[in-house]
Amino acid sequence: MLIDFQQFKQHILSIHLRVDGFYFEVLNDQAEVLYHDMWETDETTSPVANLKKALEEKEWLAKEFRQVLVRVDTPRYIAAPGGILNESQYEDCLTFSLPSVSNEKVIAYALPNRKYMLAYGIDQSLEKQIKAIQPKAVIVPTVLPLLLWGLRKKGEKDAELHVWVSEHCLVFMGLRQQELLLLNQVEYAQQSDIPYFITSTWTALKMDQQTDHLLLHGEAGLVKKIMPQLSPYIRLIESMEAERDMLQEMLATL
């Protein structure tokens, strides 16, 4: 459904910068999609160059919005217990834990009740391009909405391994009664590698086959394809459709 471009300022602009393309959505307060568009990236050029071209050609992205959320697929983040270090020290944790990259801005984000801190890095050239057309934009790693949603929801199960499945990468979040066991991202070369990464992580976390759950998010086609491959090894598997809830959780913090 198309909406009146003059009414954009009442709504939310969501931008998802993924490896396989850039996805643009206009959302209402319930995180329902009112309008969507995409840009297929050129893999031979940098993300910054791809974004520059997309922003030049899609003029509607420069319109005024009530809120602007930009999610970036990036493995450059770490989670740590909160209340131990100050923000600059958490930022140093990321710098010391991951290979250094140039032109990176490191941000420390306090999770619910400051129980955990997420330190993440954003390319400053990417940020500059986005802020040039949307000064109020908030730029976060794709993992943050998943993490916020997981830590806030009620813990009905003993333990859960959440896996966000997308083209080229998997994001893992392990929880036991809202205690964070694992937060990690891995890239895979081919789709046949996905069950191996998931079952290996399940085993490493010593998940219980009788009580613990594997919850799959993300690309519906990929999730449907890998579920039968996982079922011989993991008994309790669910396909989740919680992206709207995750976005609402994230937008509520802006």
QUIWOFEN-V978721 format. One record per residue. N is the residue number from 1. RES is the residue in one small letter. OMEGA is omega in radians with two decimals (* if undefined). Layout:
N|RES|OMEGA, N|RES|OMEGA
This chain:
1|m|3.09, 2|l|3.11, 3|i|3.12, 4|d|-3.11, 5|f|3.13, 6|q|-3.11, 7|q|-3.08, 8|f|-3.05, 9|k|3.09, 10|q|-2.97, 11|h|-3.04, 12|i|3.04, 13|l|3.08, 14|s|3.10, 15|i|3.11, 16|h|3.13, 17|l|-3.10, 18|r|-3.14, 19|v|-3.04, 20|d|3.14, 21|g|3.09, 22|f|-3.07, 23|y|-3.08, 24|f|3.14, 25|e|2.95, 26|v|-3.03, 27|l|2.95, 28|n|-3.07, 29|d|3.11, 30|q|-3.13, 31|a|3.03, 32|e|-3.06, 33|v|3.10, 34|l|-3.12, 35|y|3.13, 36|h|-3.13, 37|d|3.11, 38|m|3.09, 39|w|3.11, 40|e|-3.06, 41|t|3.04, 42|d|-3.04, 43|e|-3.13, 44|t|3.13, 45|t|-3.06, 46|s|3.05, 47|p|-3.14, 48|v|3.13, 49|a|3.10, 50|n|-3.12, 51|l|3.13, 52|k|-3.11, 53|k|3.13, 54|a|-3.11, 55|l|3.12, 56|e|-3.03, 57|e|-3.12, 58|k|-3.01, 59|e|-3.09, 60|w|3.13, 61|l|3.13, 62|a|3.13, 63|k|-3.12, 64|e|3.09, 65|f|3.12, 66|r|3.08, 67|q|3.10, 68|v|3.12, 69|l|3.11, 70|v|3.09, 71|r|-3.09, 72|v|3.04, 73|d|-3.13, 74|t|3.07, 75|p|-3.02, 76|r|3.07, 77|y|3.00, 78|i|3.05, 79|a|-3.13, 80|a|3.09, 81|p|-3.14, 82|g|3.04, 83|g|-3.12, 84|i|-3.09, 85|l|2.99, 86|n|-3.00, 87|e|-3.12, 88|s|3.12, 89|q|3.05, 90|y|3.08, 91|e|3.10, 92|d|3.13, 93|c|3.13, 94|l|-3.13, 95|t|-3.12, 96|f|-3.02, 97|s|-3.07, 98|l|3.09, 99|p|-3.09, 100|s|3.03, 101|v|-3.12, 102|s|3.01, 103|n|-3.12, 104|e|3.02, 105|k|-3.10, 106|v|-3.08, 107|i|3.05, 108|a|-3.07, 109|y|3.14, 110|a|3.12, 111|l|-3.03, 112|p|3.13, 113|n|-3.12, 114|r|3.13, 115|k|3.10, 116|y|3.01, 117|m|3.04, 118|l|3.05, 119|a|-3.11, 120|y|-3.11, 121|g|3.11, 122|i|3.09, 123|d|-3.07, 124|q|3.08, 125|s|3.09, 126|l|3.14, 127|e|-3.11, 128|k|3.13, 129|q|-3.12, 130|i|-3.10, 131|k|3.14, 132|a|-3.14, 133|i|3.13, 134|q|-3.06, 135|p|-3.09, 136|k|-3.08, 137|a|3.01, 138|v|-3.05, 139|i|-3.08, 140|v|3.01, 141|p|-3.12, 142|t|-3.08, 143|v|-3.01, 144|l|3.08, 145|p|3.09, 146|l|-3.10, 147|l|3.12, 148|l|-3.14, 149|w|-3.10, 150|g|-3.10, 151|l|-3.10, 152|r|-3.05, 153|k|-3.12, 154|k|-3.13, 155|g|-3.12, 156|e|-3.04, 157|k|-3.14, 158|d|3.11, 159|a|-3.11, 160|e|2.95, 161|l|3.09, 162|h|3.09, 163|v|3.05, 164|w|-3.04, 165|v|3.08, 166|s|3.09, 167|e|3.03, 168|h|-3.08, 169|c|3.09, 170|l|3.03, 171|v|-3.11, 172|f|3.01, 173|m|3.10, 174|g|-3.13, 175|l|2.97, 176|r|-3.09, 177|q|3.10, 178|q|2.97, 179|e|-3.09, 180|l|3.13, 181|l|-3.01, 182|l|2.96, 183|l|-3.01, 184|n|3.09, 185|q|3.10, 186|v|3.04, 187|e|3.12, 188|y|-3.07, 189|a|-3.13, 190|q|-3.03, 191|q|3.14, 192|s|3.11, 193|d|-3.00, 194|i|-3.13, 195|p|3.13, 196|y|-3.13, 197|f|-3.09, 198|i|-3.12, 199|t|3.10, 200|s|3.12, 201|t|3.09, 202|w|-3.13, 203|t|-3.12, 204|a|3.13, 205|l|3.13, 206|k|3.12, 207|m|-3.09, 208|d|-3.11, 209|q|-3.06, 210|q|-3.01, 211|t|-3.02, 212|d|-3.01, 213|h|2.96, 214|l|-3.10, 215|l|-3.06, 216|l|3.14, 217|h|2.95, 218|g|-3.03, 219|e|-3.04, 220|a|-3.13, 221|g|3.12, 222|l|3.14, 223|v|3.14, 224|k|-3.11, 225|k|-3.03, 226|i|-3.10, 227|m|3.10, 228|p|3.13, 229|q|-3.12, 230|l|-3.01, 231|s|3.07, 232|p|-3.03, 233|y|-3.11, 234|i|-2.99, 235|r|-3.02, 236|l|-3.10, 237|i|3.10, 238|e|2.99, 239|s|-3.03, 240|m|3.01, 241|e|-3.01, 242|a|-3.06, 243|e|3.12, 244|r|3.12, 245|d|3.13, 246|m|3.13, 247|l|3.10, 248|q|3.12, 249|e|-3.14, 250|m|-3.09, 251|l|-3.14, 252|a|-3.12, 253|t|-3.07, 254|l|*
